[in-house]
């Protein structure tokens, strides 16, 4: 569970403090008093105004000062990608923390870039501490900025992680997804494991059968579970699992490796993982 702890007075409310203001994000919070839902759009240029935007959703009763803790899992806080409208829960299965979100863009015929899907990267809190705290726990987030070893250790260790893909391009077919993974995952398998991995690639891509429909809003989970097992689900339905450290590494490298789909998202992920280790 992710808790955002912050001092505030209802008369002078402060926004919840994420480890880092996510780029092009919005914060959707459910106010427990009166069950009032609040959605606040936040882009890179809007960050300084987040406090003012949130303040209108809290009580201004000066008799109610307190030190508060906002539980992301319990209060249903979601993070929104402002350009695509994709919404990401701040925690999955209570233990997987949202570390950052990004977007996968694809150039069509060399003329136009389209947003194919938005994605959120989640990592298990206990696993991060178990495998990373000893090495990085005493370093500040700013000191770890751009530290290649941090993301390499995140990829290499047996840390439970989920890449949550939310389809935002309404005309995307499962065949296109399969073809895209053949290209992107295939290149990583060759990079990390050599050329003799066609069977492994086929086992993975064959999970995306033509029978599946993926309209806008569909959710695909690519989850690394204990023992380097990659489990794939489409809209909550499990479509396969493969035990392969090489395959898990190849998938994660697409999002947090040296050449990720979204470089800004990777920077946010690095910063937030470092911050989580010190919390």
C-alpha positions in Angstrom: 0.0 0.0 0.0 1.3 3.5 -0.9 0.7 6.1 1.8 1.2 9.8 1.1 2.0 11.5 4.4 1.8 15.2 4.6 1.2 17.9 7.2 -1.8 20.1 6.4 -4.5 22.3 7.9 -7.9 22.2 6.4 -7.8 26.0 6.4 -4.6 26.0 4.4 -4.7 22.6 2.6 -1.5 21.2 1.0 -1.5 18.7 -1.9 -0.4 15.1 -1.2 3.3 14.7 -1.9 4.2 12.1 -4.5 7.9 11.1 -4.4 8.1 13.1 -7.6 5.5 15.1 -9.6 4.8 12.8 -12.4 5.1 14.3 -15.9 1.9 15.1 -17.7 -0.1 13.6 -14.9 -3.3 14.3 -13.0 -4.1 13.2 -9.5 -7.6 11.8 -8.9 -8.4 11.7 -5.2 -11.6 10.6 -3.3 -12.1 12.9 -0.3 -13.3 10.7 2.5 -15.2 13.6 4.2 -18.5 13.8 2.3 -17.2 11.3 -0.3 -16.5 14.1 -2.7 -14.5 13.0 -5.7 -11.8 15.4 -7.0 -9.9 15.2 -10.3 -7.2 17.7 -10.8 -5.4 17.9 -14.2 -1.7 18.3 -14.0 0.8 18.8 -16.8 4.4 19.7 -16.6 3.6 23.4 -16.8 0.8 23.1 -14.2 2.9 21.7 -11.4 3.2 25.0 -9.4 -0.6 25.4 -9.3 -1.4 21.9 -8.0 -1.8 23.2 -4.4 -4.3 25.9 -5.5 -6.2 23.4 -7.6 -6.6 20.9 -4.8 -7.3 23.3 -2.0 -10.9 23.9 -3.2 -11.7 20.3 -2.5 -10.9 20.4 1.2 -12.7 21.9 4.2 -11.7 25.3 5.2 -12.9 24.9 8.8 -10.0 26.4 10.9 -11.0 24.3 13.9 -9.8 21.1 12.1 -5.9 21.2 12.1 -4.3 17.8 11.9 -1.4 15.8 10.6 -2.8 13.5 8.0 -1.9 10.4 6.0 -3.5 9.8 2.6 -3.6 6.1 1.8 -3.5 5.7 -2.0 -4.9 2.1 -1.9 -7.6 2.8 0.6 -8.8 6.1 -0.8 -8.8 5.1 -4.4 -6.3 7.6 -5.7 -5.6 7.2 -9.4 -3.0 8.9 -11.6 -4.1 10.1 -15.0 -2.1 10.7 -18.1 -3.5 14.1 -19.1 -2.9 13.7 -22.9 -4.5 10.3 -23.3 -6.9 10.2 -20.3 -5.6 6.8 -19.2 -6.1 6.2 -15.5 -3.7 4.2 -13.3 -4.4 3.0 -9.8 -1.6 4.1 -7.4 -1.2 0.5 -6.2 -2.0 -3.0 -7.5 -2.7 -5.9 -5.2 -1.8 -3.6 -2.2 2.0 -4.3 -2.5 2.8 -3.1 -6.0 3.6 0.6 -6.0 3.1 2.8 -9.1 6.6 4.1 -10.0 5.8 6.1 -13.1 3.7 6.3 -16.3 4.5 6.9 -19.9 3.1 6.5 -23.4 4.1 4.3 -26.3 4.0 6.3 -29.6 4.3 4.9 -33.1 5.0 6.6 -36.3 2.5 5.8 -39.1 4.0 5.8 -42.6 6.7 8.2 -41.5 4.1 11.0 -41.3 2.3 11.0 -38.0 2.9 9.9 -34.5 0.0 8.2 -32.7 -0.4 7.3 -29.0 -0.8 3.6 -29.0 -1.1 2.9 -25.3 -0.3 4.5 -22.0 1.6 2.4 -19.5 2.3 2.3 -15.7 5.3 0.6 -14.2 4.7 -1.0 -10.8 7.1 -2.7 -8.4 6.7 -4.6 -5.2 7.6 -2.5 -2.1 9.0 -5.3 0.0 11.0 -6.7 -2.9 12.5 -3.3 -3.7 13.7 -2.9 -0.2 15.0 -6.5 0.0 17.1 -6.3 -3.1 17.9 -2.6 -3.4 18.0 -0.9 0.0 21.4 -2.1 1.1 23.1 -0.7 -2.0 21.0 2.5 -2.6 19.0 3.2 0.6 21.5 5.7 2.0 21.7 7.7 -1.3 19.3 10.5 -2.0 17.0 10.5 -5.0 19.0 13.3 -6.5 22.3 11.4 -6.1 20.8 8.5 -7.9 19.6 10.5 -10.8 20.7 8.9 -14.0 22.3 6.0 -12.2 22.3 3.1 -14.7 23.0 0.5 -12.0 19.7 1.3 -10.2 17.5 0.4 -13.2 19.8 -2.5 -14.1 19.4 -4.0 -10.6 15.7 -3.4 -10.8 15.6 -5.4 -14.1 18.0 -8.2 -13.1 16.8 -9.0 -9.6 13.8 -11.2 -8.7 11.5 -8.2 -7.9 7.8 -8.6 -8.6 6.8 -6.0 -11.2 3.9 -5.3 -13.5 3.8 -3.3 -16.7 0.1 -2.2 -17.1 -0.8 -1.2 -20.6 -4.0 0.7 -21.3 -5.0 0.9 -25.0 -5.7 4.5 -26.1 -5.7 4.0 -29.9 -9.2 3.0 -30.8 -8.3 1.2 -34.1 -5.6 -1.1 -32.6 -5.9 -4.8 -33.4 -4.5 -7.7 -31.5 -2.6 -8.6 -34.6 -0.8 -5.2 -34.5 0.1 -5.8 -30.8 1.5 -9.2 -31.7 3.5 -7.8 -34.6 4.8 -4.9 -32.5 6.0 -7.3 -29.7 7.6 -9.6 -32.3 9.7 -6.6 -33.4 10.5 -4.9 -30.0 10.8 -8.0 -27.8 12.5 -9.9 -30.5 15.2 -7.3 -30.8 15.8 -7.4 -27.0 16.0 -11.2 -27.0 18.6 -11.0 -29.6 20.5 -8.3 -27.8 20.6 -10.1 -24.5 20.5 -13.7 -25.5 21.8 -14.1 -29.0 19.9 -15.2 -32.1 18.6 -18.6 -31.0 15.5 -17.4 -29.2 12.8 -17.6 -31.9 10.9 -20.4 -30.0 10.8 -18.3 -26.8 9.6 -15.2 -28.8 6.9 -17.3 -30.5 5.7 -18.7 -27.2 5.2 -15.2 -25.9 3.7 -13.6 -29.0 1.3 -16.6 -29.6 -0.5 -15.6 -26.4 -2.0 -12.6 -28.3 -4.5 -14.7 -30.3 -6.8 -13.2 -32.9 -9.9 -14.0 -30.9 -9.0 -11.2 -28.4 -10.5 -7.8 -29.0 -8.7 -4.8 -27.6 -10.8 -1.6 -28.0 -9.8 1.7 -26.4 -9.5 1.2 -22.6 -8.5 -2.4 -22.7 -5.9 -3.4 -20.1 -2.9 -5.7 -20.7 -0.7 -6.8 -17.7 2.8 -8.0 -18.3 3.8 -9.2 -14.8 7.1 -10.6 -13.6 6.4 -12.9 -10.7 8.7 -14.8 -8.4 11.2 -17.0 -10.1 11.2 -14.8 -13.2 7.8 -16.0 -14.4 6.2 -13.7 -17.0 2.4 -13.8 -16.6 0.2 -12.1 -19.2 -3.4 -11.0 -18.8 -5.8 -9.2 -21.1 -8.7 -7.5 -19.4 -8.2 -9.7 -16.4 -8.1 -13.0 -18.3 -4.8 -14.9 -18.0 -3.5 -15.8 -21.4 -0.2 -17.5 -20.5 2.8 -17.7 -18.3 6.4 -18.3 -19.2 9.4 -18.9 -16.8 12.3 -17.1 -18.4 14.6 -14.6 -16.9 15.7 -13.6 -20.4 12.1 -12.9 -21.5 11.3 -10.9 -18.3 14.5 -8.8 -18.8 13.6 -8.2 -22.5 10.1 -7.0 -21.6 11.2 -4.7 -18.7 14.0 -3.2 -20.8 11.4 -1.8 -23.2 10.2 0.5 -20.4 13.1 1.1 -18.1 16.2 0.1 -20.1 18.7 2.3 -21.8 16.5 3.0 -24.8 13.0 3.1 -23.3 9.8 3.9 -25.1 9.4 7.0 -23.0 12.6 8.6 -21.6 10.7 11.0 -19.3 8.8 8.2 -17.8 12.0 6.3 -17.1 13.5 9.3 -15.3 10.4 9.5 -13.1 10.6 5.8 -12.4 14.2 6.1 -11.3 13.5 9.0 -9.1 10.5 7.5 -7.4 12.1 4.1 -6.8 15.0 5.9 -5.1 12.5 7.9 -3.0 10.5 4.8 -2.0 13.8 3.2 -0.8 14.2 6.1 1.7 10.6 6.3 2.9 
